[in-house]
Amino acid sequence: MALSKEYEKVLASIKVASGNDPNKPEFPPESPKFPSSPTYQIKIPGFSNVWLKDESVNPTGTHKDRMAWGLVVIYRDFLLANKRG
C-alpha cells in the first residue's frame, strides 16, 4: 500500500535515533542525550538522596514533551505499517 505524498513527507520528517537505548538516546530530537533533562542532587532535611530533574530545558518547558515524542514515534510506526500494507 502506498502512502500519499503528504504522508510520505510526514514520515520522512520523523527521525528516530533509537528505541529505549540509553547509549543511543532519541530525545530531545534535535540534541538527543540521556538523561534528556539535567538532574541535580539537592538537600532536603530528613532525606538522604534527593534529585531534581530540570524539565524547563525541554522545548516547551514541560515533562510532557517526552510523552508527546512517544506518540510521534507511535504515529511513525503506524505510517510504516500502512506503507507495508
PDB file of N, CA, C and O in Angstrom:
ATOM      1  N   MET A   1       0.854  -1.175   0.000  1.00  0.00           N
ATOM      2  CA  MET A   1       0.000   0.000   0.000  1.00  0.00           C
ATOM      3  C   MET A   1       0.895   1.232   0.000  1.00  0.00           C
ATOM      4  O   MET A   1       1.802   1.342   0.825  1.00  0.00           O
ATOM      5  N   ALA A   2       0.656   2.113  -0.879  1.00  0.00           N
ATOM      6  CA  ALA A   2       1.453   3.339  -0.968  1.00  0.00           C
ATOM      7  C   ALA A   2       0.842   4.430  -0.107  1.00  0.00           C
ATOM      8  O   ALA A   2      -0.378   4.531   0.023  1.00  0.00           O
ATOM      9  N   LEU A   3       1.706   5.240   0.476  1.00  0.00           N
ATOM     10  CA  LEU A   3       1.246   6.405   1.236  1.00  0.00           C
ATOM     11  C   LEU A   3       1.102   7.586   0.284  1.00  0.00           C
ATOM     12  O   LEU A   3       1.777   7.657  -0.743  1.00  0.00           O
ATOM     13  N   SER A   4       0.226   8.497   0.632  1.00  0.00           N
ATOM     14  CA  SER A   4       0.099   9.719  -0.168  1.00  0.00           C
ATOM     15  C   SER A   4       1.392  10.524  -0.022  1.00  0.00           C
ATOM     16  O   SER A   4       2.181  10.285   0.892  1.00  0.00           O
ATOM     17  N   LYS A   5       1.598  11.465  -0.919  1.00  0.00           N
ATOM     18  CA  LYS A   5       2.793  12.314  -0.849  1.00  0.00           C
ATOM     19  C   LYS A   5       2.856  13.062   0.477  1.00  0.00           C
ATOM     20  O   LYS A   5       3.931  13.245   1.049  1.00  0.00           O
ATOM     21  N   GLU A   6       1.697  13.488   0.955  1.00  0.00           N
ATOM     22  CA  GLU A   6       1.641  14.220   2.226  1.00  0.00           C
ATOM     23  C   GLU A   6       2.124  13.337   3.380  1.00  0.00           C
ATOM     24  O   GLU A   6       2.919  13.774   4.212  1.00  0.00           O
ATOM     25  N   TYR A   7       1.634  12.082   3.424  1.00  0.00           N
ATOM     26  CA  TYR A   7       2.047  11.170   4.494  1.00  0.00           C
ATOM     27  C   TYR A   7       3.505  10.750   4.340  1.00  0.00           C
ATOM     28  O   TYR A   7       4.195  10.554   5.341  1.00  0.00           O
ATOM     29  N   GLU A   8       3.982  10.609   3.119  1.00  0.00           N
ATOM     30  CA  GLU A   8       5.407  10.301   2.899  1.00  0.00           C
ATOM     31  C   GLU A   8       6.272  11.428   3.444  1.00  0.00           C
ATOM     32  O   GLU A   8       7.327  11.183   4.030  1.00  0.00           O
ATOM     33  N   LYS A   9       5.822  12.667   3.249  1.00  0.00           N
ATOM     34  CA  LYS A   9       6.561  13.827   3.749  1.00  0.00           C
ATOM     35  C   LYS A   9       6.588  13.821   5.281  1.00  0.00           C
ATOM     36  O   LYS A   9       7.627  14.083   5.887  1.00  0.00           O
ATOM     37  N   VAL A  10       5.447  13.521   5.901  1.00  0.00           N
ATOM     38  CA  VAL A  10       5.383  13.438   7.360  1.00  0.00           C
ATOM     39  C   VAL A  10       6.306  12.328   7.857  1.00  0.00           C
ATOM     40  O   VAL A  10       7.074  12.532   8.797  1.00  0.00           O
ATOM     41  N   LEU A  11       6.232  11.164   7.234  1.00  0.00           N
ATOM     42  CA  LEU A  11       7.062  10.029   7.633  1.00  0.00           C
ATOM     43  C   LEU A  11       8.548  10.371   7.534  1.00  0.00           C
ATOM     44  O   LEU A  11       9.320  10.041   8.433  1.00  0.00           O
ATOM     45  N   ALA A  12       8.942  11.017   6.467  1.00  0.00           N
ATOM     46  CA  ALA A  12      10.350  11.391   6.279  1.00  0.00           C
ATOM     47  C   ALA A  12      10.813  12.417   7.311  1.00  0.00           C
ATOM     48  O   ALA A  12      12.006  12.506   7.601  1.00  0.00           O
ATOM     49  N   SER A  13       9.891  13.184   7.861  1.00  0.00           N
ATOM     50  CA  SER A  13      10.266  14.237   8.817  1.00  0.00           C
ATOM     51  C   SER A  13      10.477  13.704  10.234  1.00  0.00           C
ATOM     52  O   SER A  13      11.025  14.410  11.081  1.00  0.00           O
ATOM     53  N   ILE A  14      10.050  12.471  10.502  1.00  0.00           N
ATOM     54  CA  ILE A  14      10.172  11.915  11.852  1.00  0.00           C
ATOM     55  C   ILE A  14      11.453  11.098  11.928  1.00  0.00           C
ATOM     56  O   ILE A  14      11.525   9.989  11.399  1.00  0.00           O
ATOM     57  N   LYS A  15      12.456  11.649  12.584  1.00  0.00           N
ATOM     58  CA  LYS A  15      13.755  10.992  12.724  1.00  0.00           C
ATOM     59  C   LYS A  15      13.851  10.364  14.112  1.00  0.00           C
ATOM     60  O   LYS A  15      13.802  11.066  15.121  1.00  0.00           O
ATOM     61  N   VAL A  16      13.987   9.053  14.158  1.00  0.00           N
ATOM     62  CA  VAL A  16      14.107   8.347  15.425  1.00  0.00           C
ATOM     63  C   VAL A  16      15.488   7.711  15.479  1.00  0.00           C
ATOM     64  O   VAL A  16      15.823   6.851  14.664  1.00  0.00           O
ATOM     65  N   ALA A  17      16.276   8.142  16.442  1.00  0.00           N
ATOM     66  CA  ALA A  17      17.654   7.660  16.538  1.00  0.00           C
ATOM     67  C   ALA A  17      17.732   6.233  17.059  1.00  0.00           C
ATOM     68  O   ALA A  17      18.533   5.445  16.556  1.00  0.00           O
ATOM     69  N   SER A  18      16.929   5.881  18.043  1.00  0.00           N
ATOM     70  CA  SER A  18      16.983   4.548  18.638  1.00  0.00           C
ATOM     71  C   SER A  18      15.701   4.294  19.397  1.00  0.00           C
ATOM     72  O   SER A  18      14.831   5.162  19.477  1.00  0.00           O
ATOM     73  N   GLY A  19      15.588   3.114  19.947  1.00  0.00           N
ATOM     74  CA  GLY A  19      14.432   2.787  20.765  1.00  0.00           C
ATOM     75  C   GLY A  19      14.851   2.297  22.133  1.00  0.00           C
ATOM     76  O   GLY A  19      15.376   1.191  22.257  1.00  0.00           O
ATOM     77  N   ASN A  20      14.631   3.096  23.165  1.00  0.00           N
ATOM     78  CA  ASN A  20      14.890   2.723  24.553  1.00  0.00           C
ATOM     79  C   ASN A  20      16.308   2.250  24.824  1.00  0.00           C
ATOM     80  O   ASN A  20      16.508   1.314  25.597  1.00  0.00           O
ATOM     81  N   ASP A  21      17.280   2.875  24.210  1.00  0.00           N
ATOM     82  CA  ASP A  21      18.679   2.534  24.443  1.00  0.00           C
ATOM     83  C   ASP A  21      19.384   3.761  25.014  1.00  0.00           C
ATOM     84  O   ASP A  21      19.625   4.717  24.277  1.00  0.00           O
ATOM     85  N   PRO A  22      19.726   3.762  26.323  1.00  0.00           N
ATOM     86  CA  PRO A  22      20.359   4.941  26.909  1.00  0.00           C
ATOM     87  C   PRO A  22      21.688   5.301  26.251  1.00  0.00           C
ATOM     88  O   PRO A  22      22.146   6.439  26.358  1.00  0.00           O
ATOM     89  N   ASN A  23      22.307   4.337  25.570  1.00  0.00           N
ATOM     90  CA  ASN A  23      23.559   4.626  24.873  1.00  0.00           C
ATOM     91  C   ASN A  23      23.321   5.309  23.528  1.00  0.00           C
ATOM     92  O   ASN A  23      24.244   5.883  22.950  1.00  0.00           O
ATOM     93  N   LYS A  24      22.083   5.248  23.028  1.00  0.00           N
ATOM     94  CA  LYS A  24      21.702   5.917  21.783  1.00  0.00           C
ATOM     95  C   LYS A  24      20.360   6.603  22.013  1.00  0.00           C
ATOM     96  O   LYS A  24      19.344   6.157  21.480  1.00  0.00           O
ATOM     97  N   PRO A  25      20.339   7.684  22.802  1.00  0.00           N
ATOM     98  CA  PRO A  25      19.057   8.326  23.137  1.00  0.00           C
ATOM     99  C   PRO A  25      18.386   8.943  21.916  1.00  0.00           C
ATOM    100  O   PRO A  25      19.030   9.242  20.911  1.00  0.00           O
ATOM    101  N   GLU A  26      17.065   9.126  22.035  1.00  0.00           N
ATOM    102  CA  GLU A  26      16.295   9.692  20.923  1.00  0.00           C
ATOM    103  C   GLU A  26      15.613  11.006  21.269  1.00  0.00           C
ATOM    104  O   GLU A  26      14.981  11.616  20.406  1.00  0.00           O
ATOM    105  N   PHE A  27      15.728  11.454  22.517  1.00  0.00           N
ATOM    106  CA  PHE A  27      15.036  12.676  22.919  1.00  0.00           C
ATOM    107  C   PHE A  27      15.997  13.594  23.650  1.00  0.00           C
ATOM    108  O   PHE A  27      16.836  13.098  24.401  1.00  0.00           O
ATOM    109  N   PRO A  28      15.920  14.898  23.471  1.00  0.00           N
ATOM    110  CA  PRO A  28      15.093  15.607  22.505  1.00  0.00           C
ATOM    111  C   PRO A  28      15.595  15.396  21.077  1.00  0.00           C
ATOM    112  O   PRO A  28      16.795  15.222  20.869  1.00  0.00           O
ATOM    113  N   PRO A  29      14.704  15.410  20.101  1.00  0.00           N
ATOM    114  CA  PRO A  29      15.062  15.037  18.725  1.00  0.00           C
ATOM    115  C   PRO A  29      16.241  15.805  18.131  1.00  0.00           C
ATOM    116  O   PRO A  29      17.031  15.228  17.385  1.00  0.00           O
ATOM    117  N   GLU A  30      16.375  17.092  18.445  1.00  0.00           N
ATOM    118  CA  GLU A  30      17.442  17.896  17.835  1.00  0.00           C
ATOM    119  C   GLU A  30      18.786  17.732  18.526  1.00  0.00           C
ATOM    120  O   GLU A  30      19.824  17.974  17.910  1.00  0.00           O
ATOM    121  N   SER A  31      18.791  17.326  19.795  1.00  0.00           N
ATOM    122  CA  SER A  31      20.044  17.116  20.523  1.00  0.00           C
ATOM    123  C   SER A  31      19.858  15.995  21.542  1.00  0.00           C
ATOM    124  O   SER A  31      19.808  16.246  22.746  1.00  0.00           O
ATOM    125  N   PRO A  32      19.755  14.759  21.055  1.00  0.00           N
ATOM    126  CA  PRO A  32      19.454  13.638  21.952  1.00  0.00           C
ATOM    127  C   PRO A  32      20.540  13.435  23.012  1.00  0.00           C
ATOM    128  O   PRO A  32      21.734  13.541  22.731  1.00  0.00           O
ATOM    129  N   LYS A  33      20.102  13.146  24.219  1.00  0.00           N
ATOM    130  CA  LYS A  33      21.017  12.849  25.311  1.00  0.00           C
ATOM    131  C   LYS A  33      20.273  12.065  26.378  1.00  0.00           C
ATOM    132  O   LYS A  33      19.042  12.063  26.412  1.00  0.00           O
ATOM    133  N   PHE A  34      21.016  11.402  27.247  1.00  0.00           N
ATOM    134  CA  PHE A  34      20.416  10.639  28.341  1.00  0.00           C
ATOM    135  C   PHE A  34      21.146  10.973  29.619  1.00  0.00           C
ATOM    136  O   PHE A  34      22.368  10.836  29.654  1.00  0.00           O
ATOM    137  N   PRO A  35      20.476  11.403  30.673  1.00  0.00           N
ATOM    138  CA  PRO A  35      19.040  11.695  30.667  1.00  0.00           C
ATOM    139  C   PRO A  35      18.749  12.943  29.836  1.00  0.00           C
ATOM    140  O   PRO A  35      19.611  13.808  29.677  1.00  0.00           O
ATOM    141  N   SER A  36      17.565  13.026  29.325  1.00  0.00           N
ATOM    142  CA  SER A  36      17.238  14.117  28.404  1.00  0.00           C
ATOM    143  C   SER A  36      17.148  15.464  29.091  1.00  0.00           C
ATOM    144  O   SER A  36      17.283  16.496  28.434  1.00  0.00           O
ATOM    145  N   SER A  37      16.925  15.479  30.392  1.00  0.00           N
ATOM    146  CA  SER A  37      16.889  16.721  31.162  1.00  0.00           C
ATOM    147  C   SER A  37      17.969  16.648  32.231  1.00  0.00           C
ATOM    148  O   SER A  37      18.221  15.575  32.780  1.00  0.00           O
ATOM    149  N   PRO A  38      18.614  17.773  32.536  1.00  0.00           N
ATOM    150  CA  PRO A  38      19.646  17.731  33.567  1.00  0.00           C
ATOM    151  C   PRO A  38      19.063  17.408  34.936  1.00  0.00           C
ATOM    152  O   PRO A  38      17.928  17.773  35.239  1.00  0.00           O
ATOM    153  N   THR A  39      19.842  16.725  35.753  1.00  0.00           N
ATOM    154  CA  THR A  39      19.430  16.397  37.116  1.00  0.00           C
ATOM    155  C   THR A  39      20.454  16.964  38.088  1.00  0.00           C
ATOM    156  O   THR A  39      21.649  17.017  37.797  1.00  0.00           O
ATOM    157  N   TYR A  40      19.964  17.387  39.243  1.00  0.00           N
ATOM    158  CA  TYR A  40      20.811  17.980  40.271  1.00  0.00           C
ATOM    159  C   TYR A  40      20.467  17.361  41.617  1.00  0.00           C
ATOM    160  O   TYR A  40      19.293  17.244  41.969  1.00  0.00           O
ATOM    161  N   GLN A  41      21.490  16.962  42.371  1.00  0.00           N
ATOM    162  CA  GLN A  41      21.245  16.459  43.713  1.00  0.00           C
ATOM    163  C   GLN A  41      21.006  17.663  44.628  1.00  0.00           C
ATOM    164  O   GLN A  41      21.771  18.628  44.615  1.00  0.00           O
ATOM    165  N   ILE A  42      19.947  17.593  45.413  1.00  0.00           N
ATOM    166  CA  ILE A  42      19.610  18.696  46.323  1.00  0.00           C
ATOM    167  C   ILE A  42      19.472  18.156  47.743  1.00  0.00           C
ATOM    168  O   ILE A  42      19.247  16.964  47.947  1.00  0.00           O
ATOM    169  N   LYS A  43      19.609  19.037  48.703  1.00  0.00           N
ATOM    170  CA  LYS A  43      19.496  18.651  50.111  1.00  0.00           C
ATOM    171  C   LYS A  43      18.111  19.015  50.633  1.00  0.00           C
ATOM    172  O   LYS A  43      17.679  20.166  50.560  1.00  0.00           O
ATOM    173  N   ILE A  44      17.427  18.002  51.160  1.00  0.00           N
ATOM    174  CA  ILE A  44      16.110  18.175  51.776  1.00  0.00           C
ATOM    175  C   ILE A  44      16.214  17.582  53.182  1.00  0.00           C
ATOM    176  O   ILE A  44      16.525  16.399  53.316  1.00  0.00           O
ATOM    177  N   PRO A  45      15.966  18.357  54.217  1.00  0.00           N
ATOM    178  CA  PRO A  45      16.056  17.817  55.577  1.00  0.00           C
ATOM    179  C   PRO A  45      15.192  16.566  55.748  1.00  0.00           C
ATOM    180  O   PRO A  45      14.018  16.546  55.379  1.00  0.00           O
ATOM    181  N   GLY A  46      15.795  15.538  56.309  1.00  0.00           N
ATOM    182  CA  GLY A  46      15.076  14.281  56.550  1.00  0.00           C
ATOM    183  C   GLY A  46      15.200  13.277  55.416  1.00  0.00           C
ATOM    184  O   GLY A  46      14.724  12.149  55.544  1.00  0.00           O
ATOM    185  N   PHE A  47      15.834  13.661  54.300  1.00  0.00           N
ATOM    186  CA  PHE A  47      16.017  12.760  53.165  1.00  0.00           C
ATOM    187  C   PHE A  47      17.496  12.701  52.805  1.00  0.00           C
ATOM    188  O   PHE A  47      18.208  13.697  52.933  1.00  0.00           O
ATOM    189  N   SER A  48      17.958  11.543  52.356  1.00  0.00           N
ATOM    190  CA  SER A  48      19.387  11.387  52.095  1.00  0.00           C
ATOM    191  C   SER A  48      19.777  11.430  50.617  1.00  0.00           C
ATOM    192  O   SER A  48      20.934  11.705  50.297  1.00  0.00           O
ATOM    193  N   ASN A  49      18.855  11.171  49.732  1.00  0.00           N
ATOM    194  CA  ASN A  49      19.220  11.073  48.320  1.00  0.00           C
ATOM    195  C   ASN A  49      18.092  11.631  47.450  1.00  0.00           C
ATOM    196  O   ASN A  49      17.248  10.882  46.958  1.00  0.00           O
ATOM    197  N   VAL A  50      18.088  12.954  47.267  1.00  0.00           N
ATOM    198  CA  VAL A  50      17.013  13.609  46.514  1.00  0.00           C
ATOM    199  C   VAL A  50      17.623  14.286  45.290  1.00  0.00           C
ATOM    200  O   VAL A  50      18.631  14.986  45.383  1.00  0.00           O
ATOM    201  N   TRP A  51      16.984  14.060  44.139  1.00  0.00           N
ATOM    202  CA  TRP A  51      17.450  14.637  42.878  1.00  0.00           C
ATOM    203  C   TRP A  51      16.335  15.462  42.266  1.00  0.00           C
ATOM    204  O   TRP A  51      15.165  15.082  42.321  1.00  0.00           O
ATOM    205  N   LEU A  52      16.707  16.604  41.675  1.00  0.00           N
ATOM    206  CA  LEU A  52      15.768  17.465  40.977  1.00  0.00           C
ATOM    207  C   LEU A  52      16.000  17.299  39.482  1.00  0.00           C
ATOM    208  O   LEU A  52      17.131  17.419  39.013  1.00  0.00           O
ATOM    209  N   LYS A  53      14.947  17.028  38.736  1.00  0.00           N
ATOM    210  CA  LYS A  53      15.035  16.889  37.283  1.00  0.00           C
ATOM    211  C   LYS A  53      14.518  18.185  36.677  1.00  0.00           C
ATOM    212  O   LYS A  53      13.348  18.530  36.846  1.00  0.00           O
ATOM    213  N   ASP A  54      15.386  18.903  35.972  1.00  0.00           N
ATOM    214  CA  ASP A  54      15.041  20.221  35.430  1.00  0.00           C
ATOM    215  C   ASP A  54      14.385  20.085  34.053  1.00  0.00           C
ATOM    216  O   ASP A  54      15.066  20.006  33.031  1.00  0.00           O
ATOM    217  N   GLU A  55      13.060  20.058  34.048  1.00  0.00           N
ATOM    218  CA  GLU A  55      12.317  19.909  32.798  1.00  0.00           C
ATOM    219  C   GLU A  55      12.181  21.231  32.040  1.00  0.00           C
ATOM    220  O   GLU A  55      11.659  21.247  30.926  1.00  0.00           O
ATOM    221  N   SER A  56      12.642  22.336  32.625  1.00  0.00           N
ATOM    222  CA  SER A  56      12.495  23.641  31.971  1.00  0.00           C
ATOM    223  C   SER A  56      13.319  23.747  30.699  1.00  0.00           C
ATOM    224  O   SER A  56      13.079  24.647  29.894  1.00  0.00           O
ATOM    225  N   VAL A  57      14.281  22.857  30.490  1.00  0.00           N
ATOM    226  CA  VAL A  57      15.101  22.905  29.278  1.00  0.00           C
ATOM    227  C   VAL A  57      14.426  22.228  28.088  1.00  0.00           C
ATOM    228  O   VAL A  57      14.909  22.340  26.961  1.00  0.00           O
ATOM    229  N   ASN A  58      13.315  21.527  28.322  1.00  0.00           N
ATOM    230  CA  ASN A  58      12.584  20.898  27.224  1.00  0.00           C
ATOM    231  C   ASN A  58      12.023  21.974  26.298  1.00  0.00           C
ATOM    232  O   ASN A  58      11.819  23.109  26.729  1.00  0.00           O
ATOM    233  N   PRO A  59      11.769  21.636  25.034  1.00  0.00           N
ATOM    234  CA  PRO A  59      11.315  22.646  24.066  1.00  0.00           C
ATOM    235  C   PRO A  59      10.123  23.488  24.533  1.00  0.00           C
ATOM    236  O   PRO A  59      10.059  24.682  24.241  1.00  0.00           O
ATOM    237  N   THR A  60       9.184  22.877  25.252  1.00  0.00           N
ATOM    238  CA  THR A  60       8.039  23.656  25.734  1.00  0.00           C
ATOM    239  C   THR A  60       8.080  23.847  27.243  1.00  0.00           C
ATOM    240  O   THR A  60       7.136  24.378  27.828  1.00  0.00           O
ATOM    241  N   GLY A  61       9.179  23.412  27.885  1.00  0.00           N
ATOM    242  CA  GLY A  61       9.329  23.603  29.317  1.00  0.00           C
ATOM    243  C   GLY A  61       8.487  22.672  30.159  1.00  0.00           C
ATOM    244  O   GLY A  61       8.140  23.021  31.287  1.00  0.00           O
ATOM    245  N   THR A  62       8.148  21.507  29.656  1.00  0.00           N
ATOM    246  CA  THR A  62       7.300  20.580  30.390  1.00  0.00           C
ATOM    247  C   THR A  62       7.770  19.143  30.228  1.00  0.00           C
ATOM    248  O   THR A  62       8.385  18.794  29.221  1.00  0.00           O
ATOM    249  N   HIS A  63       7.480  18.310  31.223  1.00  0.00           N
ATOM    250  CA  HIS A  63       7.832  16.891  31.139  1.00  0.00           C
ATOM    251  C   HIS A  63       6.999  16.169  30.083  1.00  0.00           C
ATOM    252  O   HIS A  63       7.345  15.060  29.677  1.00  0.00           O
ATOM    253  N   LYS A  64       5.927  16.772  29.643  1.00  0.00           N
ATOM    254  CA  LYS A  64       5.048  16.136  28.663  1.00  0.00           C
ATOM    255  C   LYS A  64       5.684  16.052  27.276  1.00  0.00           C
ATOM    256  O   LYS A  64       5.160  15.365  26.398  1.00  0.00           O
ATOM    257  N   ASP A  65       6.810  16.743  27.067  1.00  0.00           N
ATOM    258  CA  ASP A  65       7.494  16.681  25.774  1.00  0.00           C
ATOM    259  C   ASP A  65       7.855  15.251  25.410  1.00  0.00           C
ATOM    260  O   ASP A  65       7.672  14.835  24.266  1.00  0.00           O
ATOM    261  N   ARG A  66       8.373  14.484  26.391  1.00  0.00           N
ATOM    262  CA  ARG A  66       8.766  13.103  26.110  1.00  0.00           C
ATOM    263  C   ARG A  66       7.553  12.251  25.762  1.00  0.00           C
ATOM    264  O   ARG A  66       7.617  11.407  24.868  1.00  0.00           O
ATOM    265  N   MET A  67       6.452  12.471  26.463  1.00  0.00           N
ATOM    266  CA  MET A  67       5.236  11.712  26.165  1.00  0.00           C
ATOM    267  C   MET A  67       4.747  12.042  24.750  1.00  0.00           C
ATOM    268  O   MET A  67       4.353  11.149  24.000  1.00  0.00           O
ATOM    269  N   ALA A  68       4.776  13.315  24.397  1.00  0.00           N
ATOM    270  CA  ALA A  68       4.356  13.714  23.050  1.00  0.00           C
ATOM    271  C   ALA A  68       5.278  13.096  22.004  1.00  0.00           C
ATOM    272  O   ALA A  68       4.815  12.638  20.959  1.00  0.00           O
ATOM    273  N   TRP A  69       6.589  13.081  22.283  1.00  0.00           N
ATOM    274  CA  TRP A  69       7.532  12.467  21.351  1.00  0.00           C
ATOM    275  C   TRP A  69       7.217  10.980  21.188  1.00  0.00           C
ATOM    276  O   TRP A  69       7.289  10.447  20.080  1.00  0.00           O
ATOM    277  N   GLY A  70       6.870  10.315  22.283  1.00  0.00           N
ATOM    278  CA  GLY A  70       6.494   8.904  22.210  1.00  0.00           C
ATOM    279  C   GLY A  70       5.303   8.690  21.289  1.00  0.00           C
ATOM    280  O   GLY A  70       5.260   7.709  20.547  1.00  0.00           O
ATOM    281  N   LEU A  71       4.341   9.599  21.332  1.00  0.00           N
ATOM    282  CA  LEU A  71       3.178   9.489  20.445  1.00  0.00           C
ATOM    283  C   LEU A  71       3.573   9.712  18.982  1.00  0.00           C
ATOM    284  O   LEU A  71       3.028   9.067  18.085  1.00  0.00           O
ATOM    285  N   VAL A  72       4.515  10.620  18.743  1.00  0.00           N
ATOM    286  CA  VAL A  72       5.002  10.846  17.378  1.00  0.00           C
ATOM    287  C   VAL A  72       5.666   9.578  16.852  1.00  0.00           C
ATOM    288  O   VAL A  72       5.473   9.209  15.694  1.00  0.00           O
ATOM    289  N   VAL A  73       6.448   8.910  17.701  1.00  0.00           N
ATOM    290  CA  VAL A  73       7.118   7.672  17.293  1.00  0.00           C
ATOM    291  C   VAL A  73       6.089   6.578  16.990  1.00  0.00           C
ATOM    292  O   VAL A  73       6.250   5.823  16.032  1.00  0.00           O
ATOM    293  N   ILE A  74       5.037   6.493  17.801  1.00  0.00           N
ATOM    294  CA  ILE A  74       3.964   5.518  17.536  1.00  0.00           C
ATOM    295  C   ILE A  74       3.273   5.838  16.213  1.00  0.00           C
ATOM    296  O   ILE A  74       2.966   4.929  15.441  1.00  0.00           O
ATOM    297  N   TYR A  75       3.024   7.123  15.943  1.00  0.00           N
ATOM    298  CA  TYR A  75       2.403   7.533  14.680  1.00  0.00           C
ATOM    299  C   TYR A  75       3.290   7.120  13.513  1.00  0.00           C
ATOM    300  O   TYR A  75       2.799   6.654  12.485  1.00  0.00           O
ATOM    301  N   ARG A  76       4.610   7.295  13.677  1.00  0.00           N
ATOM    302  CA  ARG A  76       5.562   6.863  12.640  1.00  0.00           C
ATOM    303  C   ARG A  76       5.421   5.362  12.386  1.00  0.00           C
ATOM    304  O   ARG A  76       5.431   4.919  11.238  1.00  0.00           O
ATOM    305  N   ASP A  77       5.289   4.579  13.467  1.00  0.00           N
ATOM    306  CA  ASP A  77       5.110   3.133  13.320  1.00  0.00           C
ATOM    307  C   ASP A  77       3.836   2.803  12.542  1.00  0.00           C
ATOM    308  O   ASP A  77       3.830   1.890  11.717  1.00  0.00           O
ATOM    309  N   PHE A  78       2.756   3.548  12.804  1.00  0.00           N
ATOM    310  CA  PHE A  78       1.514   3.348  12.056  1.00  0.00           C
ATOM    311  C   PHE A  78       1.723   3.659  10.565  1.00  0.00           C
ATOM    312  O   PHE A  78       1.269   2.910   9.701  1.00  0.00           O
ATOM    313  N   LEU A  79       2.403   4.754  10.280  1.00  0.00           N
ATOM    314  CA  LEU A  79       2.670   5.101   8.875  1.00  0.00           C
ATOM    315  C   LEU A  79       3.500   4.015   8.195  1.00  0.00           C
ATOM    316  O   LEU A  79       3.226   3.642   7.054  1.00  0.00           O
ATOM    317  N   LEU A  80       4.514   3.509   8.897  1.00  0.00           N
ATOM    318  CA  LEU A  80       5.342   2.434   8.306  1.00  0.00           C
ATOM    319  C   LEU A  80       4.521   1.170   8.073  1.00  0.00           C
ATOM    320  O   LEU A  80       4.685   0.499   7.054  1.00  0.00           O
ATOM    321  N   ALA A  81       3.637   0.845   9.020  1.00  0.00           N
ATOM    322  CA  ALA A  81       2.779  -0.336   8.865  1.00  0.00           C
ATOM    323  C   ALA A  81       1.837  -0.170   7.667  1.00  0.00           C
ATOM    324  O   ALA A  81       1.636  -1.108   6.896  1.00  0.00           O
ATOM    325  N   ASN A  82       1.265   1.022   7.520  1.00  0.00           N
ATOM    326  CA  ASN A  82       0.381   1.281   6.363  1.00  0.00           C
ATOM    327  C   ASN A  82       1.166   1.186   5.055  1.00  0.00           C
ATOM    328  O   ASN A  82       0.669   0.665   4.057  1.00  0.00           O
ATOM    329  N   LYS A  83       2.387   1.694   5.076  1.00  0.00           N
ATOM    330  CA  LYS A  83       3.217   1.647   3.871  1.00  0.00           C
ATOM    331  C   LYS A  83       3.511   0.192   3.460  1.00  0.00           C
ATOM    332  O   LYS A  83       3.563  -0.140   2.276  1.00  0.00           O
ATOM    333  N   ARG A  84       3.701  -0.661   4.480  1.00  0.00           N
ATOM    334  CA  ARG A  84       3.958  -2.085   4.216  1.00  0.00           C
ATOM    335  C   ARG A  84       2.683  -2.844   3.839  1.00  0.00           C
ATOM    336  O   ARG A  84       2.740  -3.973   3.351  1.00  0.00           O
ATOM    337  N   GLY A  85       1.540  -2.211   4.072  1.00  0.00           N
ATOM    338  CA  GLY A  85       0.270  -2.850   3.729  1.00  0.00           C
ATOM    339  C   GLY A  85      -0.252  -3.701   4.836  1.00  0.00           C
ATOM    340  O   GLY A  85      -1.314  -4.307   4.700  1.00  0.00           O
TER     341      GLY A  85
END
